[in-house]
């Protein structure tokens, strides 16, 4: 404990760094480890399995899990373990790109709205309110239905449905920062609005936006799987977790392993991102640091 001149004591500062963070948040460490393994498995999928994810092998159809086929085979004789590995690719690409796009666009809209205020703030926020009036997954389905099936259109649809969330968060942060002393001091010395926004406001917006982005990544993964399950995601025969569950649902009573393993991959991936997000929230949210 650090002693102060009046005899009081200040609490010891928490250690910083990745290792202390994971020691304090064990579930976040588990989530980060599993999600990291999913990402690595998606990247190195061609070297982790000898099978082709789209090659049809009818004599080997509907085999149960074995030493040769760890997750069994589907109705076309394709190795399910291989398809789960390759199926992570479109899910992760959709999740990362949609969240990144929504983060950038939503932050810009929210920052401009909160900083400028006035009629521009009213117009932008009413547009965000209109978008929020639709359930996000329904809005994504409508956009994909209008644009057409495909990975790019899925990313656009999910990103568009998430923009209002980031915009409203960014606006609320900016409204709380514009009255801070360091911003007022920057105004007093004649700093430009661009300098104030990029050097003073945006850096202080990062922690809550990172936490929100992590939470939205889990949602984006679930939306990607849901759209593929409905036939609005990637086009077959490209493996995708949601599509694999959809294709295996009619065989659930005869070959439960077909939808089970991709469904388990979706569940564990979303759960791992949520655990990681909870740890980041506890570490970065200033309201929770002293608890």
N, C-alpha and C positions, 0 to 999 in steps of 0.2 A: 504494500500500500504506500502511495505517495502521501507524505505529510504536507499540510498547508500551514501557513503562518498562524492561523487562528486556532490551531489545534485540531481542526477537522481532518477528514481523510477523503481522498478521492479514490474511486474504485479503480482497480488495476485495468489497464487497457487490454482489450482482447488481442491475442496474437493474430496476425494477418497472414494470408497465404493460402494456397490450395490445401496443403496437408492439415493445418489446424481447422480449416473449414470442414473438411470431410470427417475429422475426428469429432467435431461437435455435432455434425449432422450425418449420422450413420446411414439413414435411409436415403439421403441425397447421394451418398457415396455409392450405395448399391444401385440406385437409379442411374447414376452417371456411368458406372461400370457396365451395366447391362446395355444401356443405350450406345455406349462406345463400341461394345461388341457387335451390336446390330449394324452400326455404321461400317465397321471393319468387315463384317461378313458380306455386306452389300458390295463393298468396294472390291474385295478379293474373291467374290463368288466363283469366278471361272477357275480359280486355283484350289478351291475347297471341295470341289465335287467333279467326278469324271463324266457326269451325264449332261446331255443337252436339255435345257429346260423346255424346249418346244418339240423335241423329237418324239414321234408317236411310235409305240412299241406294243401293239395289241396283244401279243402272247403274254406279256407281263402285266396286263391290266388288273386292277383291283387287288394287288398283293398287299397283305398286311405288313406292318413294320417288321424288319428283319435286319440281319447284319449287312445284307447287300443293299437294301433300301431302308434307311433308318426310319423314315416316316411313311413307308409304304409307297404304292403307286396309285394313280388315279384311273379313271375309266378308259383313258387312252394309253395307259402304260407308262406315263411320264413320272419320273421320280419326284415325289412331293418335297423331299428335303431340298433338292436342287431348285425347285420352283419357289420354295419359301425364301431361299437365299436371294435369288434373282428378283423375286416379288417385292423385296424390301426396297429395291432401287426406285421404282416410280413413286412409292409411298413417301420415302424420305425426300426425294427431289421435290415432289409436290409440297410436302410440309415445309421444307426450308425456304423454297423460293416464294411460296405464297405468303408466309409469315414475314419474310424480308421485304417483299413488295408492299404489303399492307403496313408494315412498320414505317417504311420510308414515306409513303404517300400520306398515311394517317398522321405522322409526326409533323410533316410540313403543313398540312391543313390545320391541325390543332394549334401549332405554334403561331402561324399567321393569324388565325382567328383570335387567340388569346392575347397576342401582342398588339394587334391593330385595334380590335374591339369595334364598336359602332355597328354600322349597317352590314359591313363585311362579316363580322362575327355572327350577326343574326342570320344572314343568308346561309353561311356555311354550316352552322349548327342546325338550322331547320332541315337542310339537305341530309345531314347525318341522322337527324331524328326520323326522317322518312325512311332511310335505309334501315334504321334500327327497328322500325315498326314491323318489318318482315323477319320471321325466324331465319337465322343465318343459314341453316342448311337448306331451307326452302328457297332462299334467295340464290344460293349457289346452284341448286337444281334448275331454277328458272334460267339462269345465265348460261349454264352448260346446254340446256335444251335449246336456247336461242342461238348459241355460237356453234354447237356441234360437239360431237364426242372427240376426245383427244387429250393428251397430257397437257399441252399448252393451255387449252381452253379450261381444263380443270384447275390449273394454277390460277388463271385469271379469275375464275368464278369464286374460288375460296378466298383469294386475296381481296377481292371486291367486297365480299361479305364481312371481312374483318376490319376494313378501313375505319368504320365509325368507332370501333372500340379503342383503337389507338388514337384517333383524332380527339375524342372526348378526354382521354387520359392526358394527352399532351397539352390540351387547352387548359385543363385544371392545374397542371404543374406550372405552366407559364403564368397563369393568373396569380399563383402564389409566389412566383419568383420576381415578377416585375416590380414589386414593392420592397424587395430586399435592399439592404444598404449598399451592397456591392454593385447592384444594377443602377441604383440612384447615383452612386458615386461616378460610375462610368458615364452616365448622362451628364453629370456636372462638369466633367473634364472634356466634354465635347466628342465623345466616341460616337462613331456612326452606328446606326441601327443594325447593320450587318455585323459589325464587330461585336456589339453587345450580344446579339443572338448567337453567333458562332463561338464566341470566347467565354461568355458568362452564363447564358441560359441553357444552350444545348448540352454542355458537359454536365450540368446539374440535373438534367432530365434523364440521364442514362440509367441510374439504378432502377427506378420504377419501370422504365420502358423495357429493360432487360428481363425483369421479373414477369412483366406482362407478355413479352414475346415468348418466354419459355412456356407459360401457361397456354398461349395460343398455339404453340407448336403441337401440343398434345391434341388440341381440338382439330387442328389442320390434318393431322394423321387420321383421326377418326372420320373427318369429312371425306378425305381422300378414299378411305376404305368404303365408306357408305356410298359414295358416288359410283365407285367401281362395282359394288354389290348390285346397284340398280342398273348397271350397264351403261353408265354415263362417264366412266373413267377411261383408262387405256383400252385400246382395242385388242381383242384376242388375235393370236395366241400369246401375246406378251403376258408373262406371269405377273399377277398383282394379288395381294392378299385378299382384298375385298372380292375380286372376281373369283378367286379360288373358293372362297366360302360360298359364293352364289352358285358356282358350278357344282359344289359338293352337297348342297342342302337337300336335293332330292334323293341323295344316296345315304343320308344320315343314318338310316336304320339298317342299311346293308354294309356300309363301309364308312363308319363314323370317323375314321382317321383322315379322310379326305378334307372335310371342312374343319376338323378339330385343330390341326396343327397351324394352318394360317390364322384361324381365329385366336388361337393361343398367342401367336406372334403379335397380332394387333393388340390384344389385351395387355400383354407384358410390356410392349413398347410404350403404350400410352401411360401405363402405370409408372414405368421408370421415369418418363419425362415429368409426370406430375410430382413424383418424389423429389426429383432434382429441382423443380420449380419451387416446391415448398421450402427446400433448404436455401435457395437463393433469396426467397422472400424474407425468411427469418434473418438472413445475413445482411441484406441490403435495405430492408425497410427500416427507416430510422425510428419508427414508432415501436418496433419490436426488439431493438438492439439492447435495451436496458431491462428486458424482462428476464 
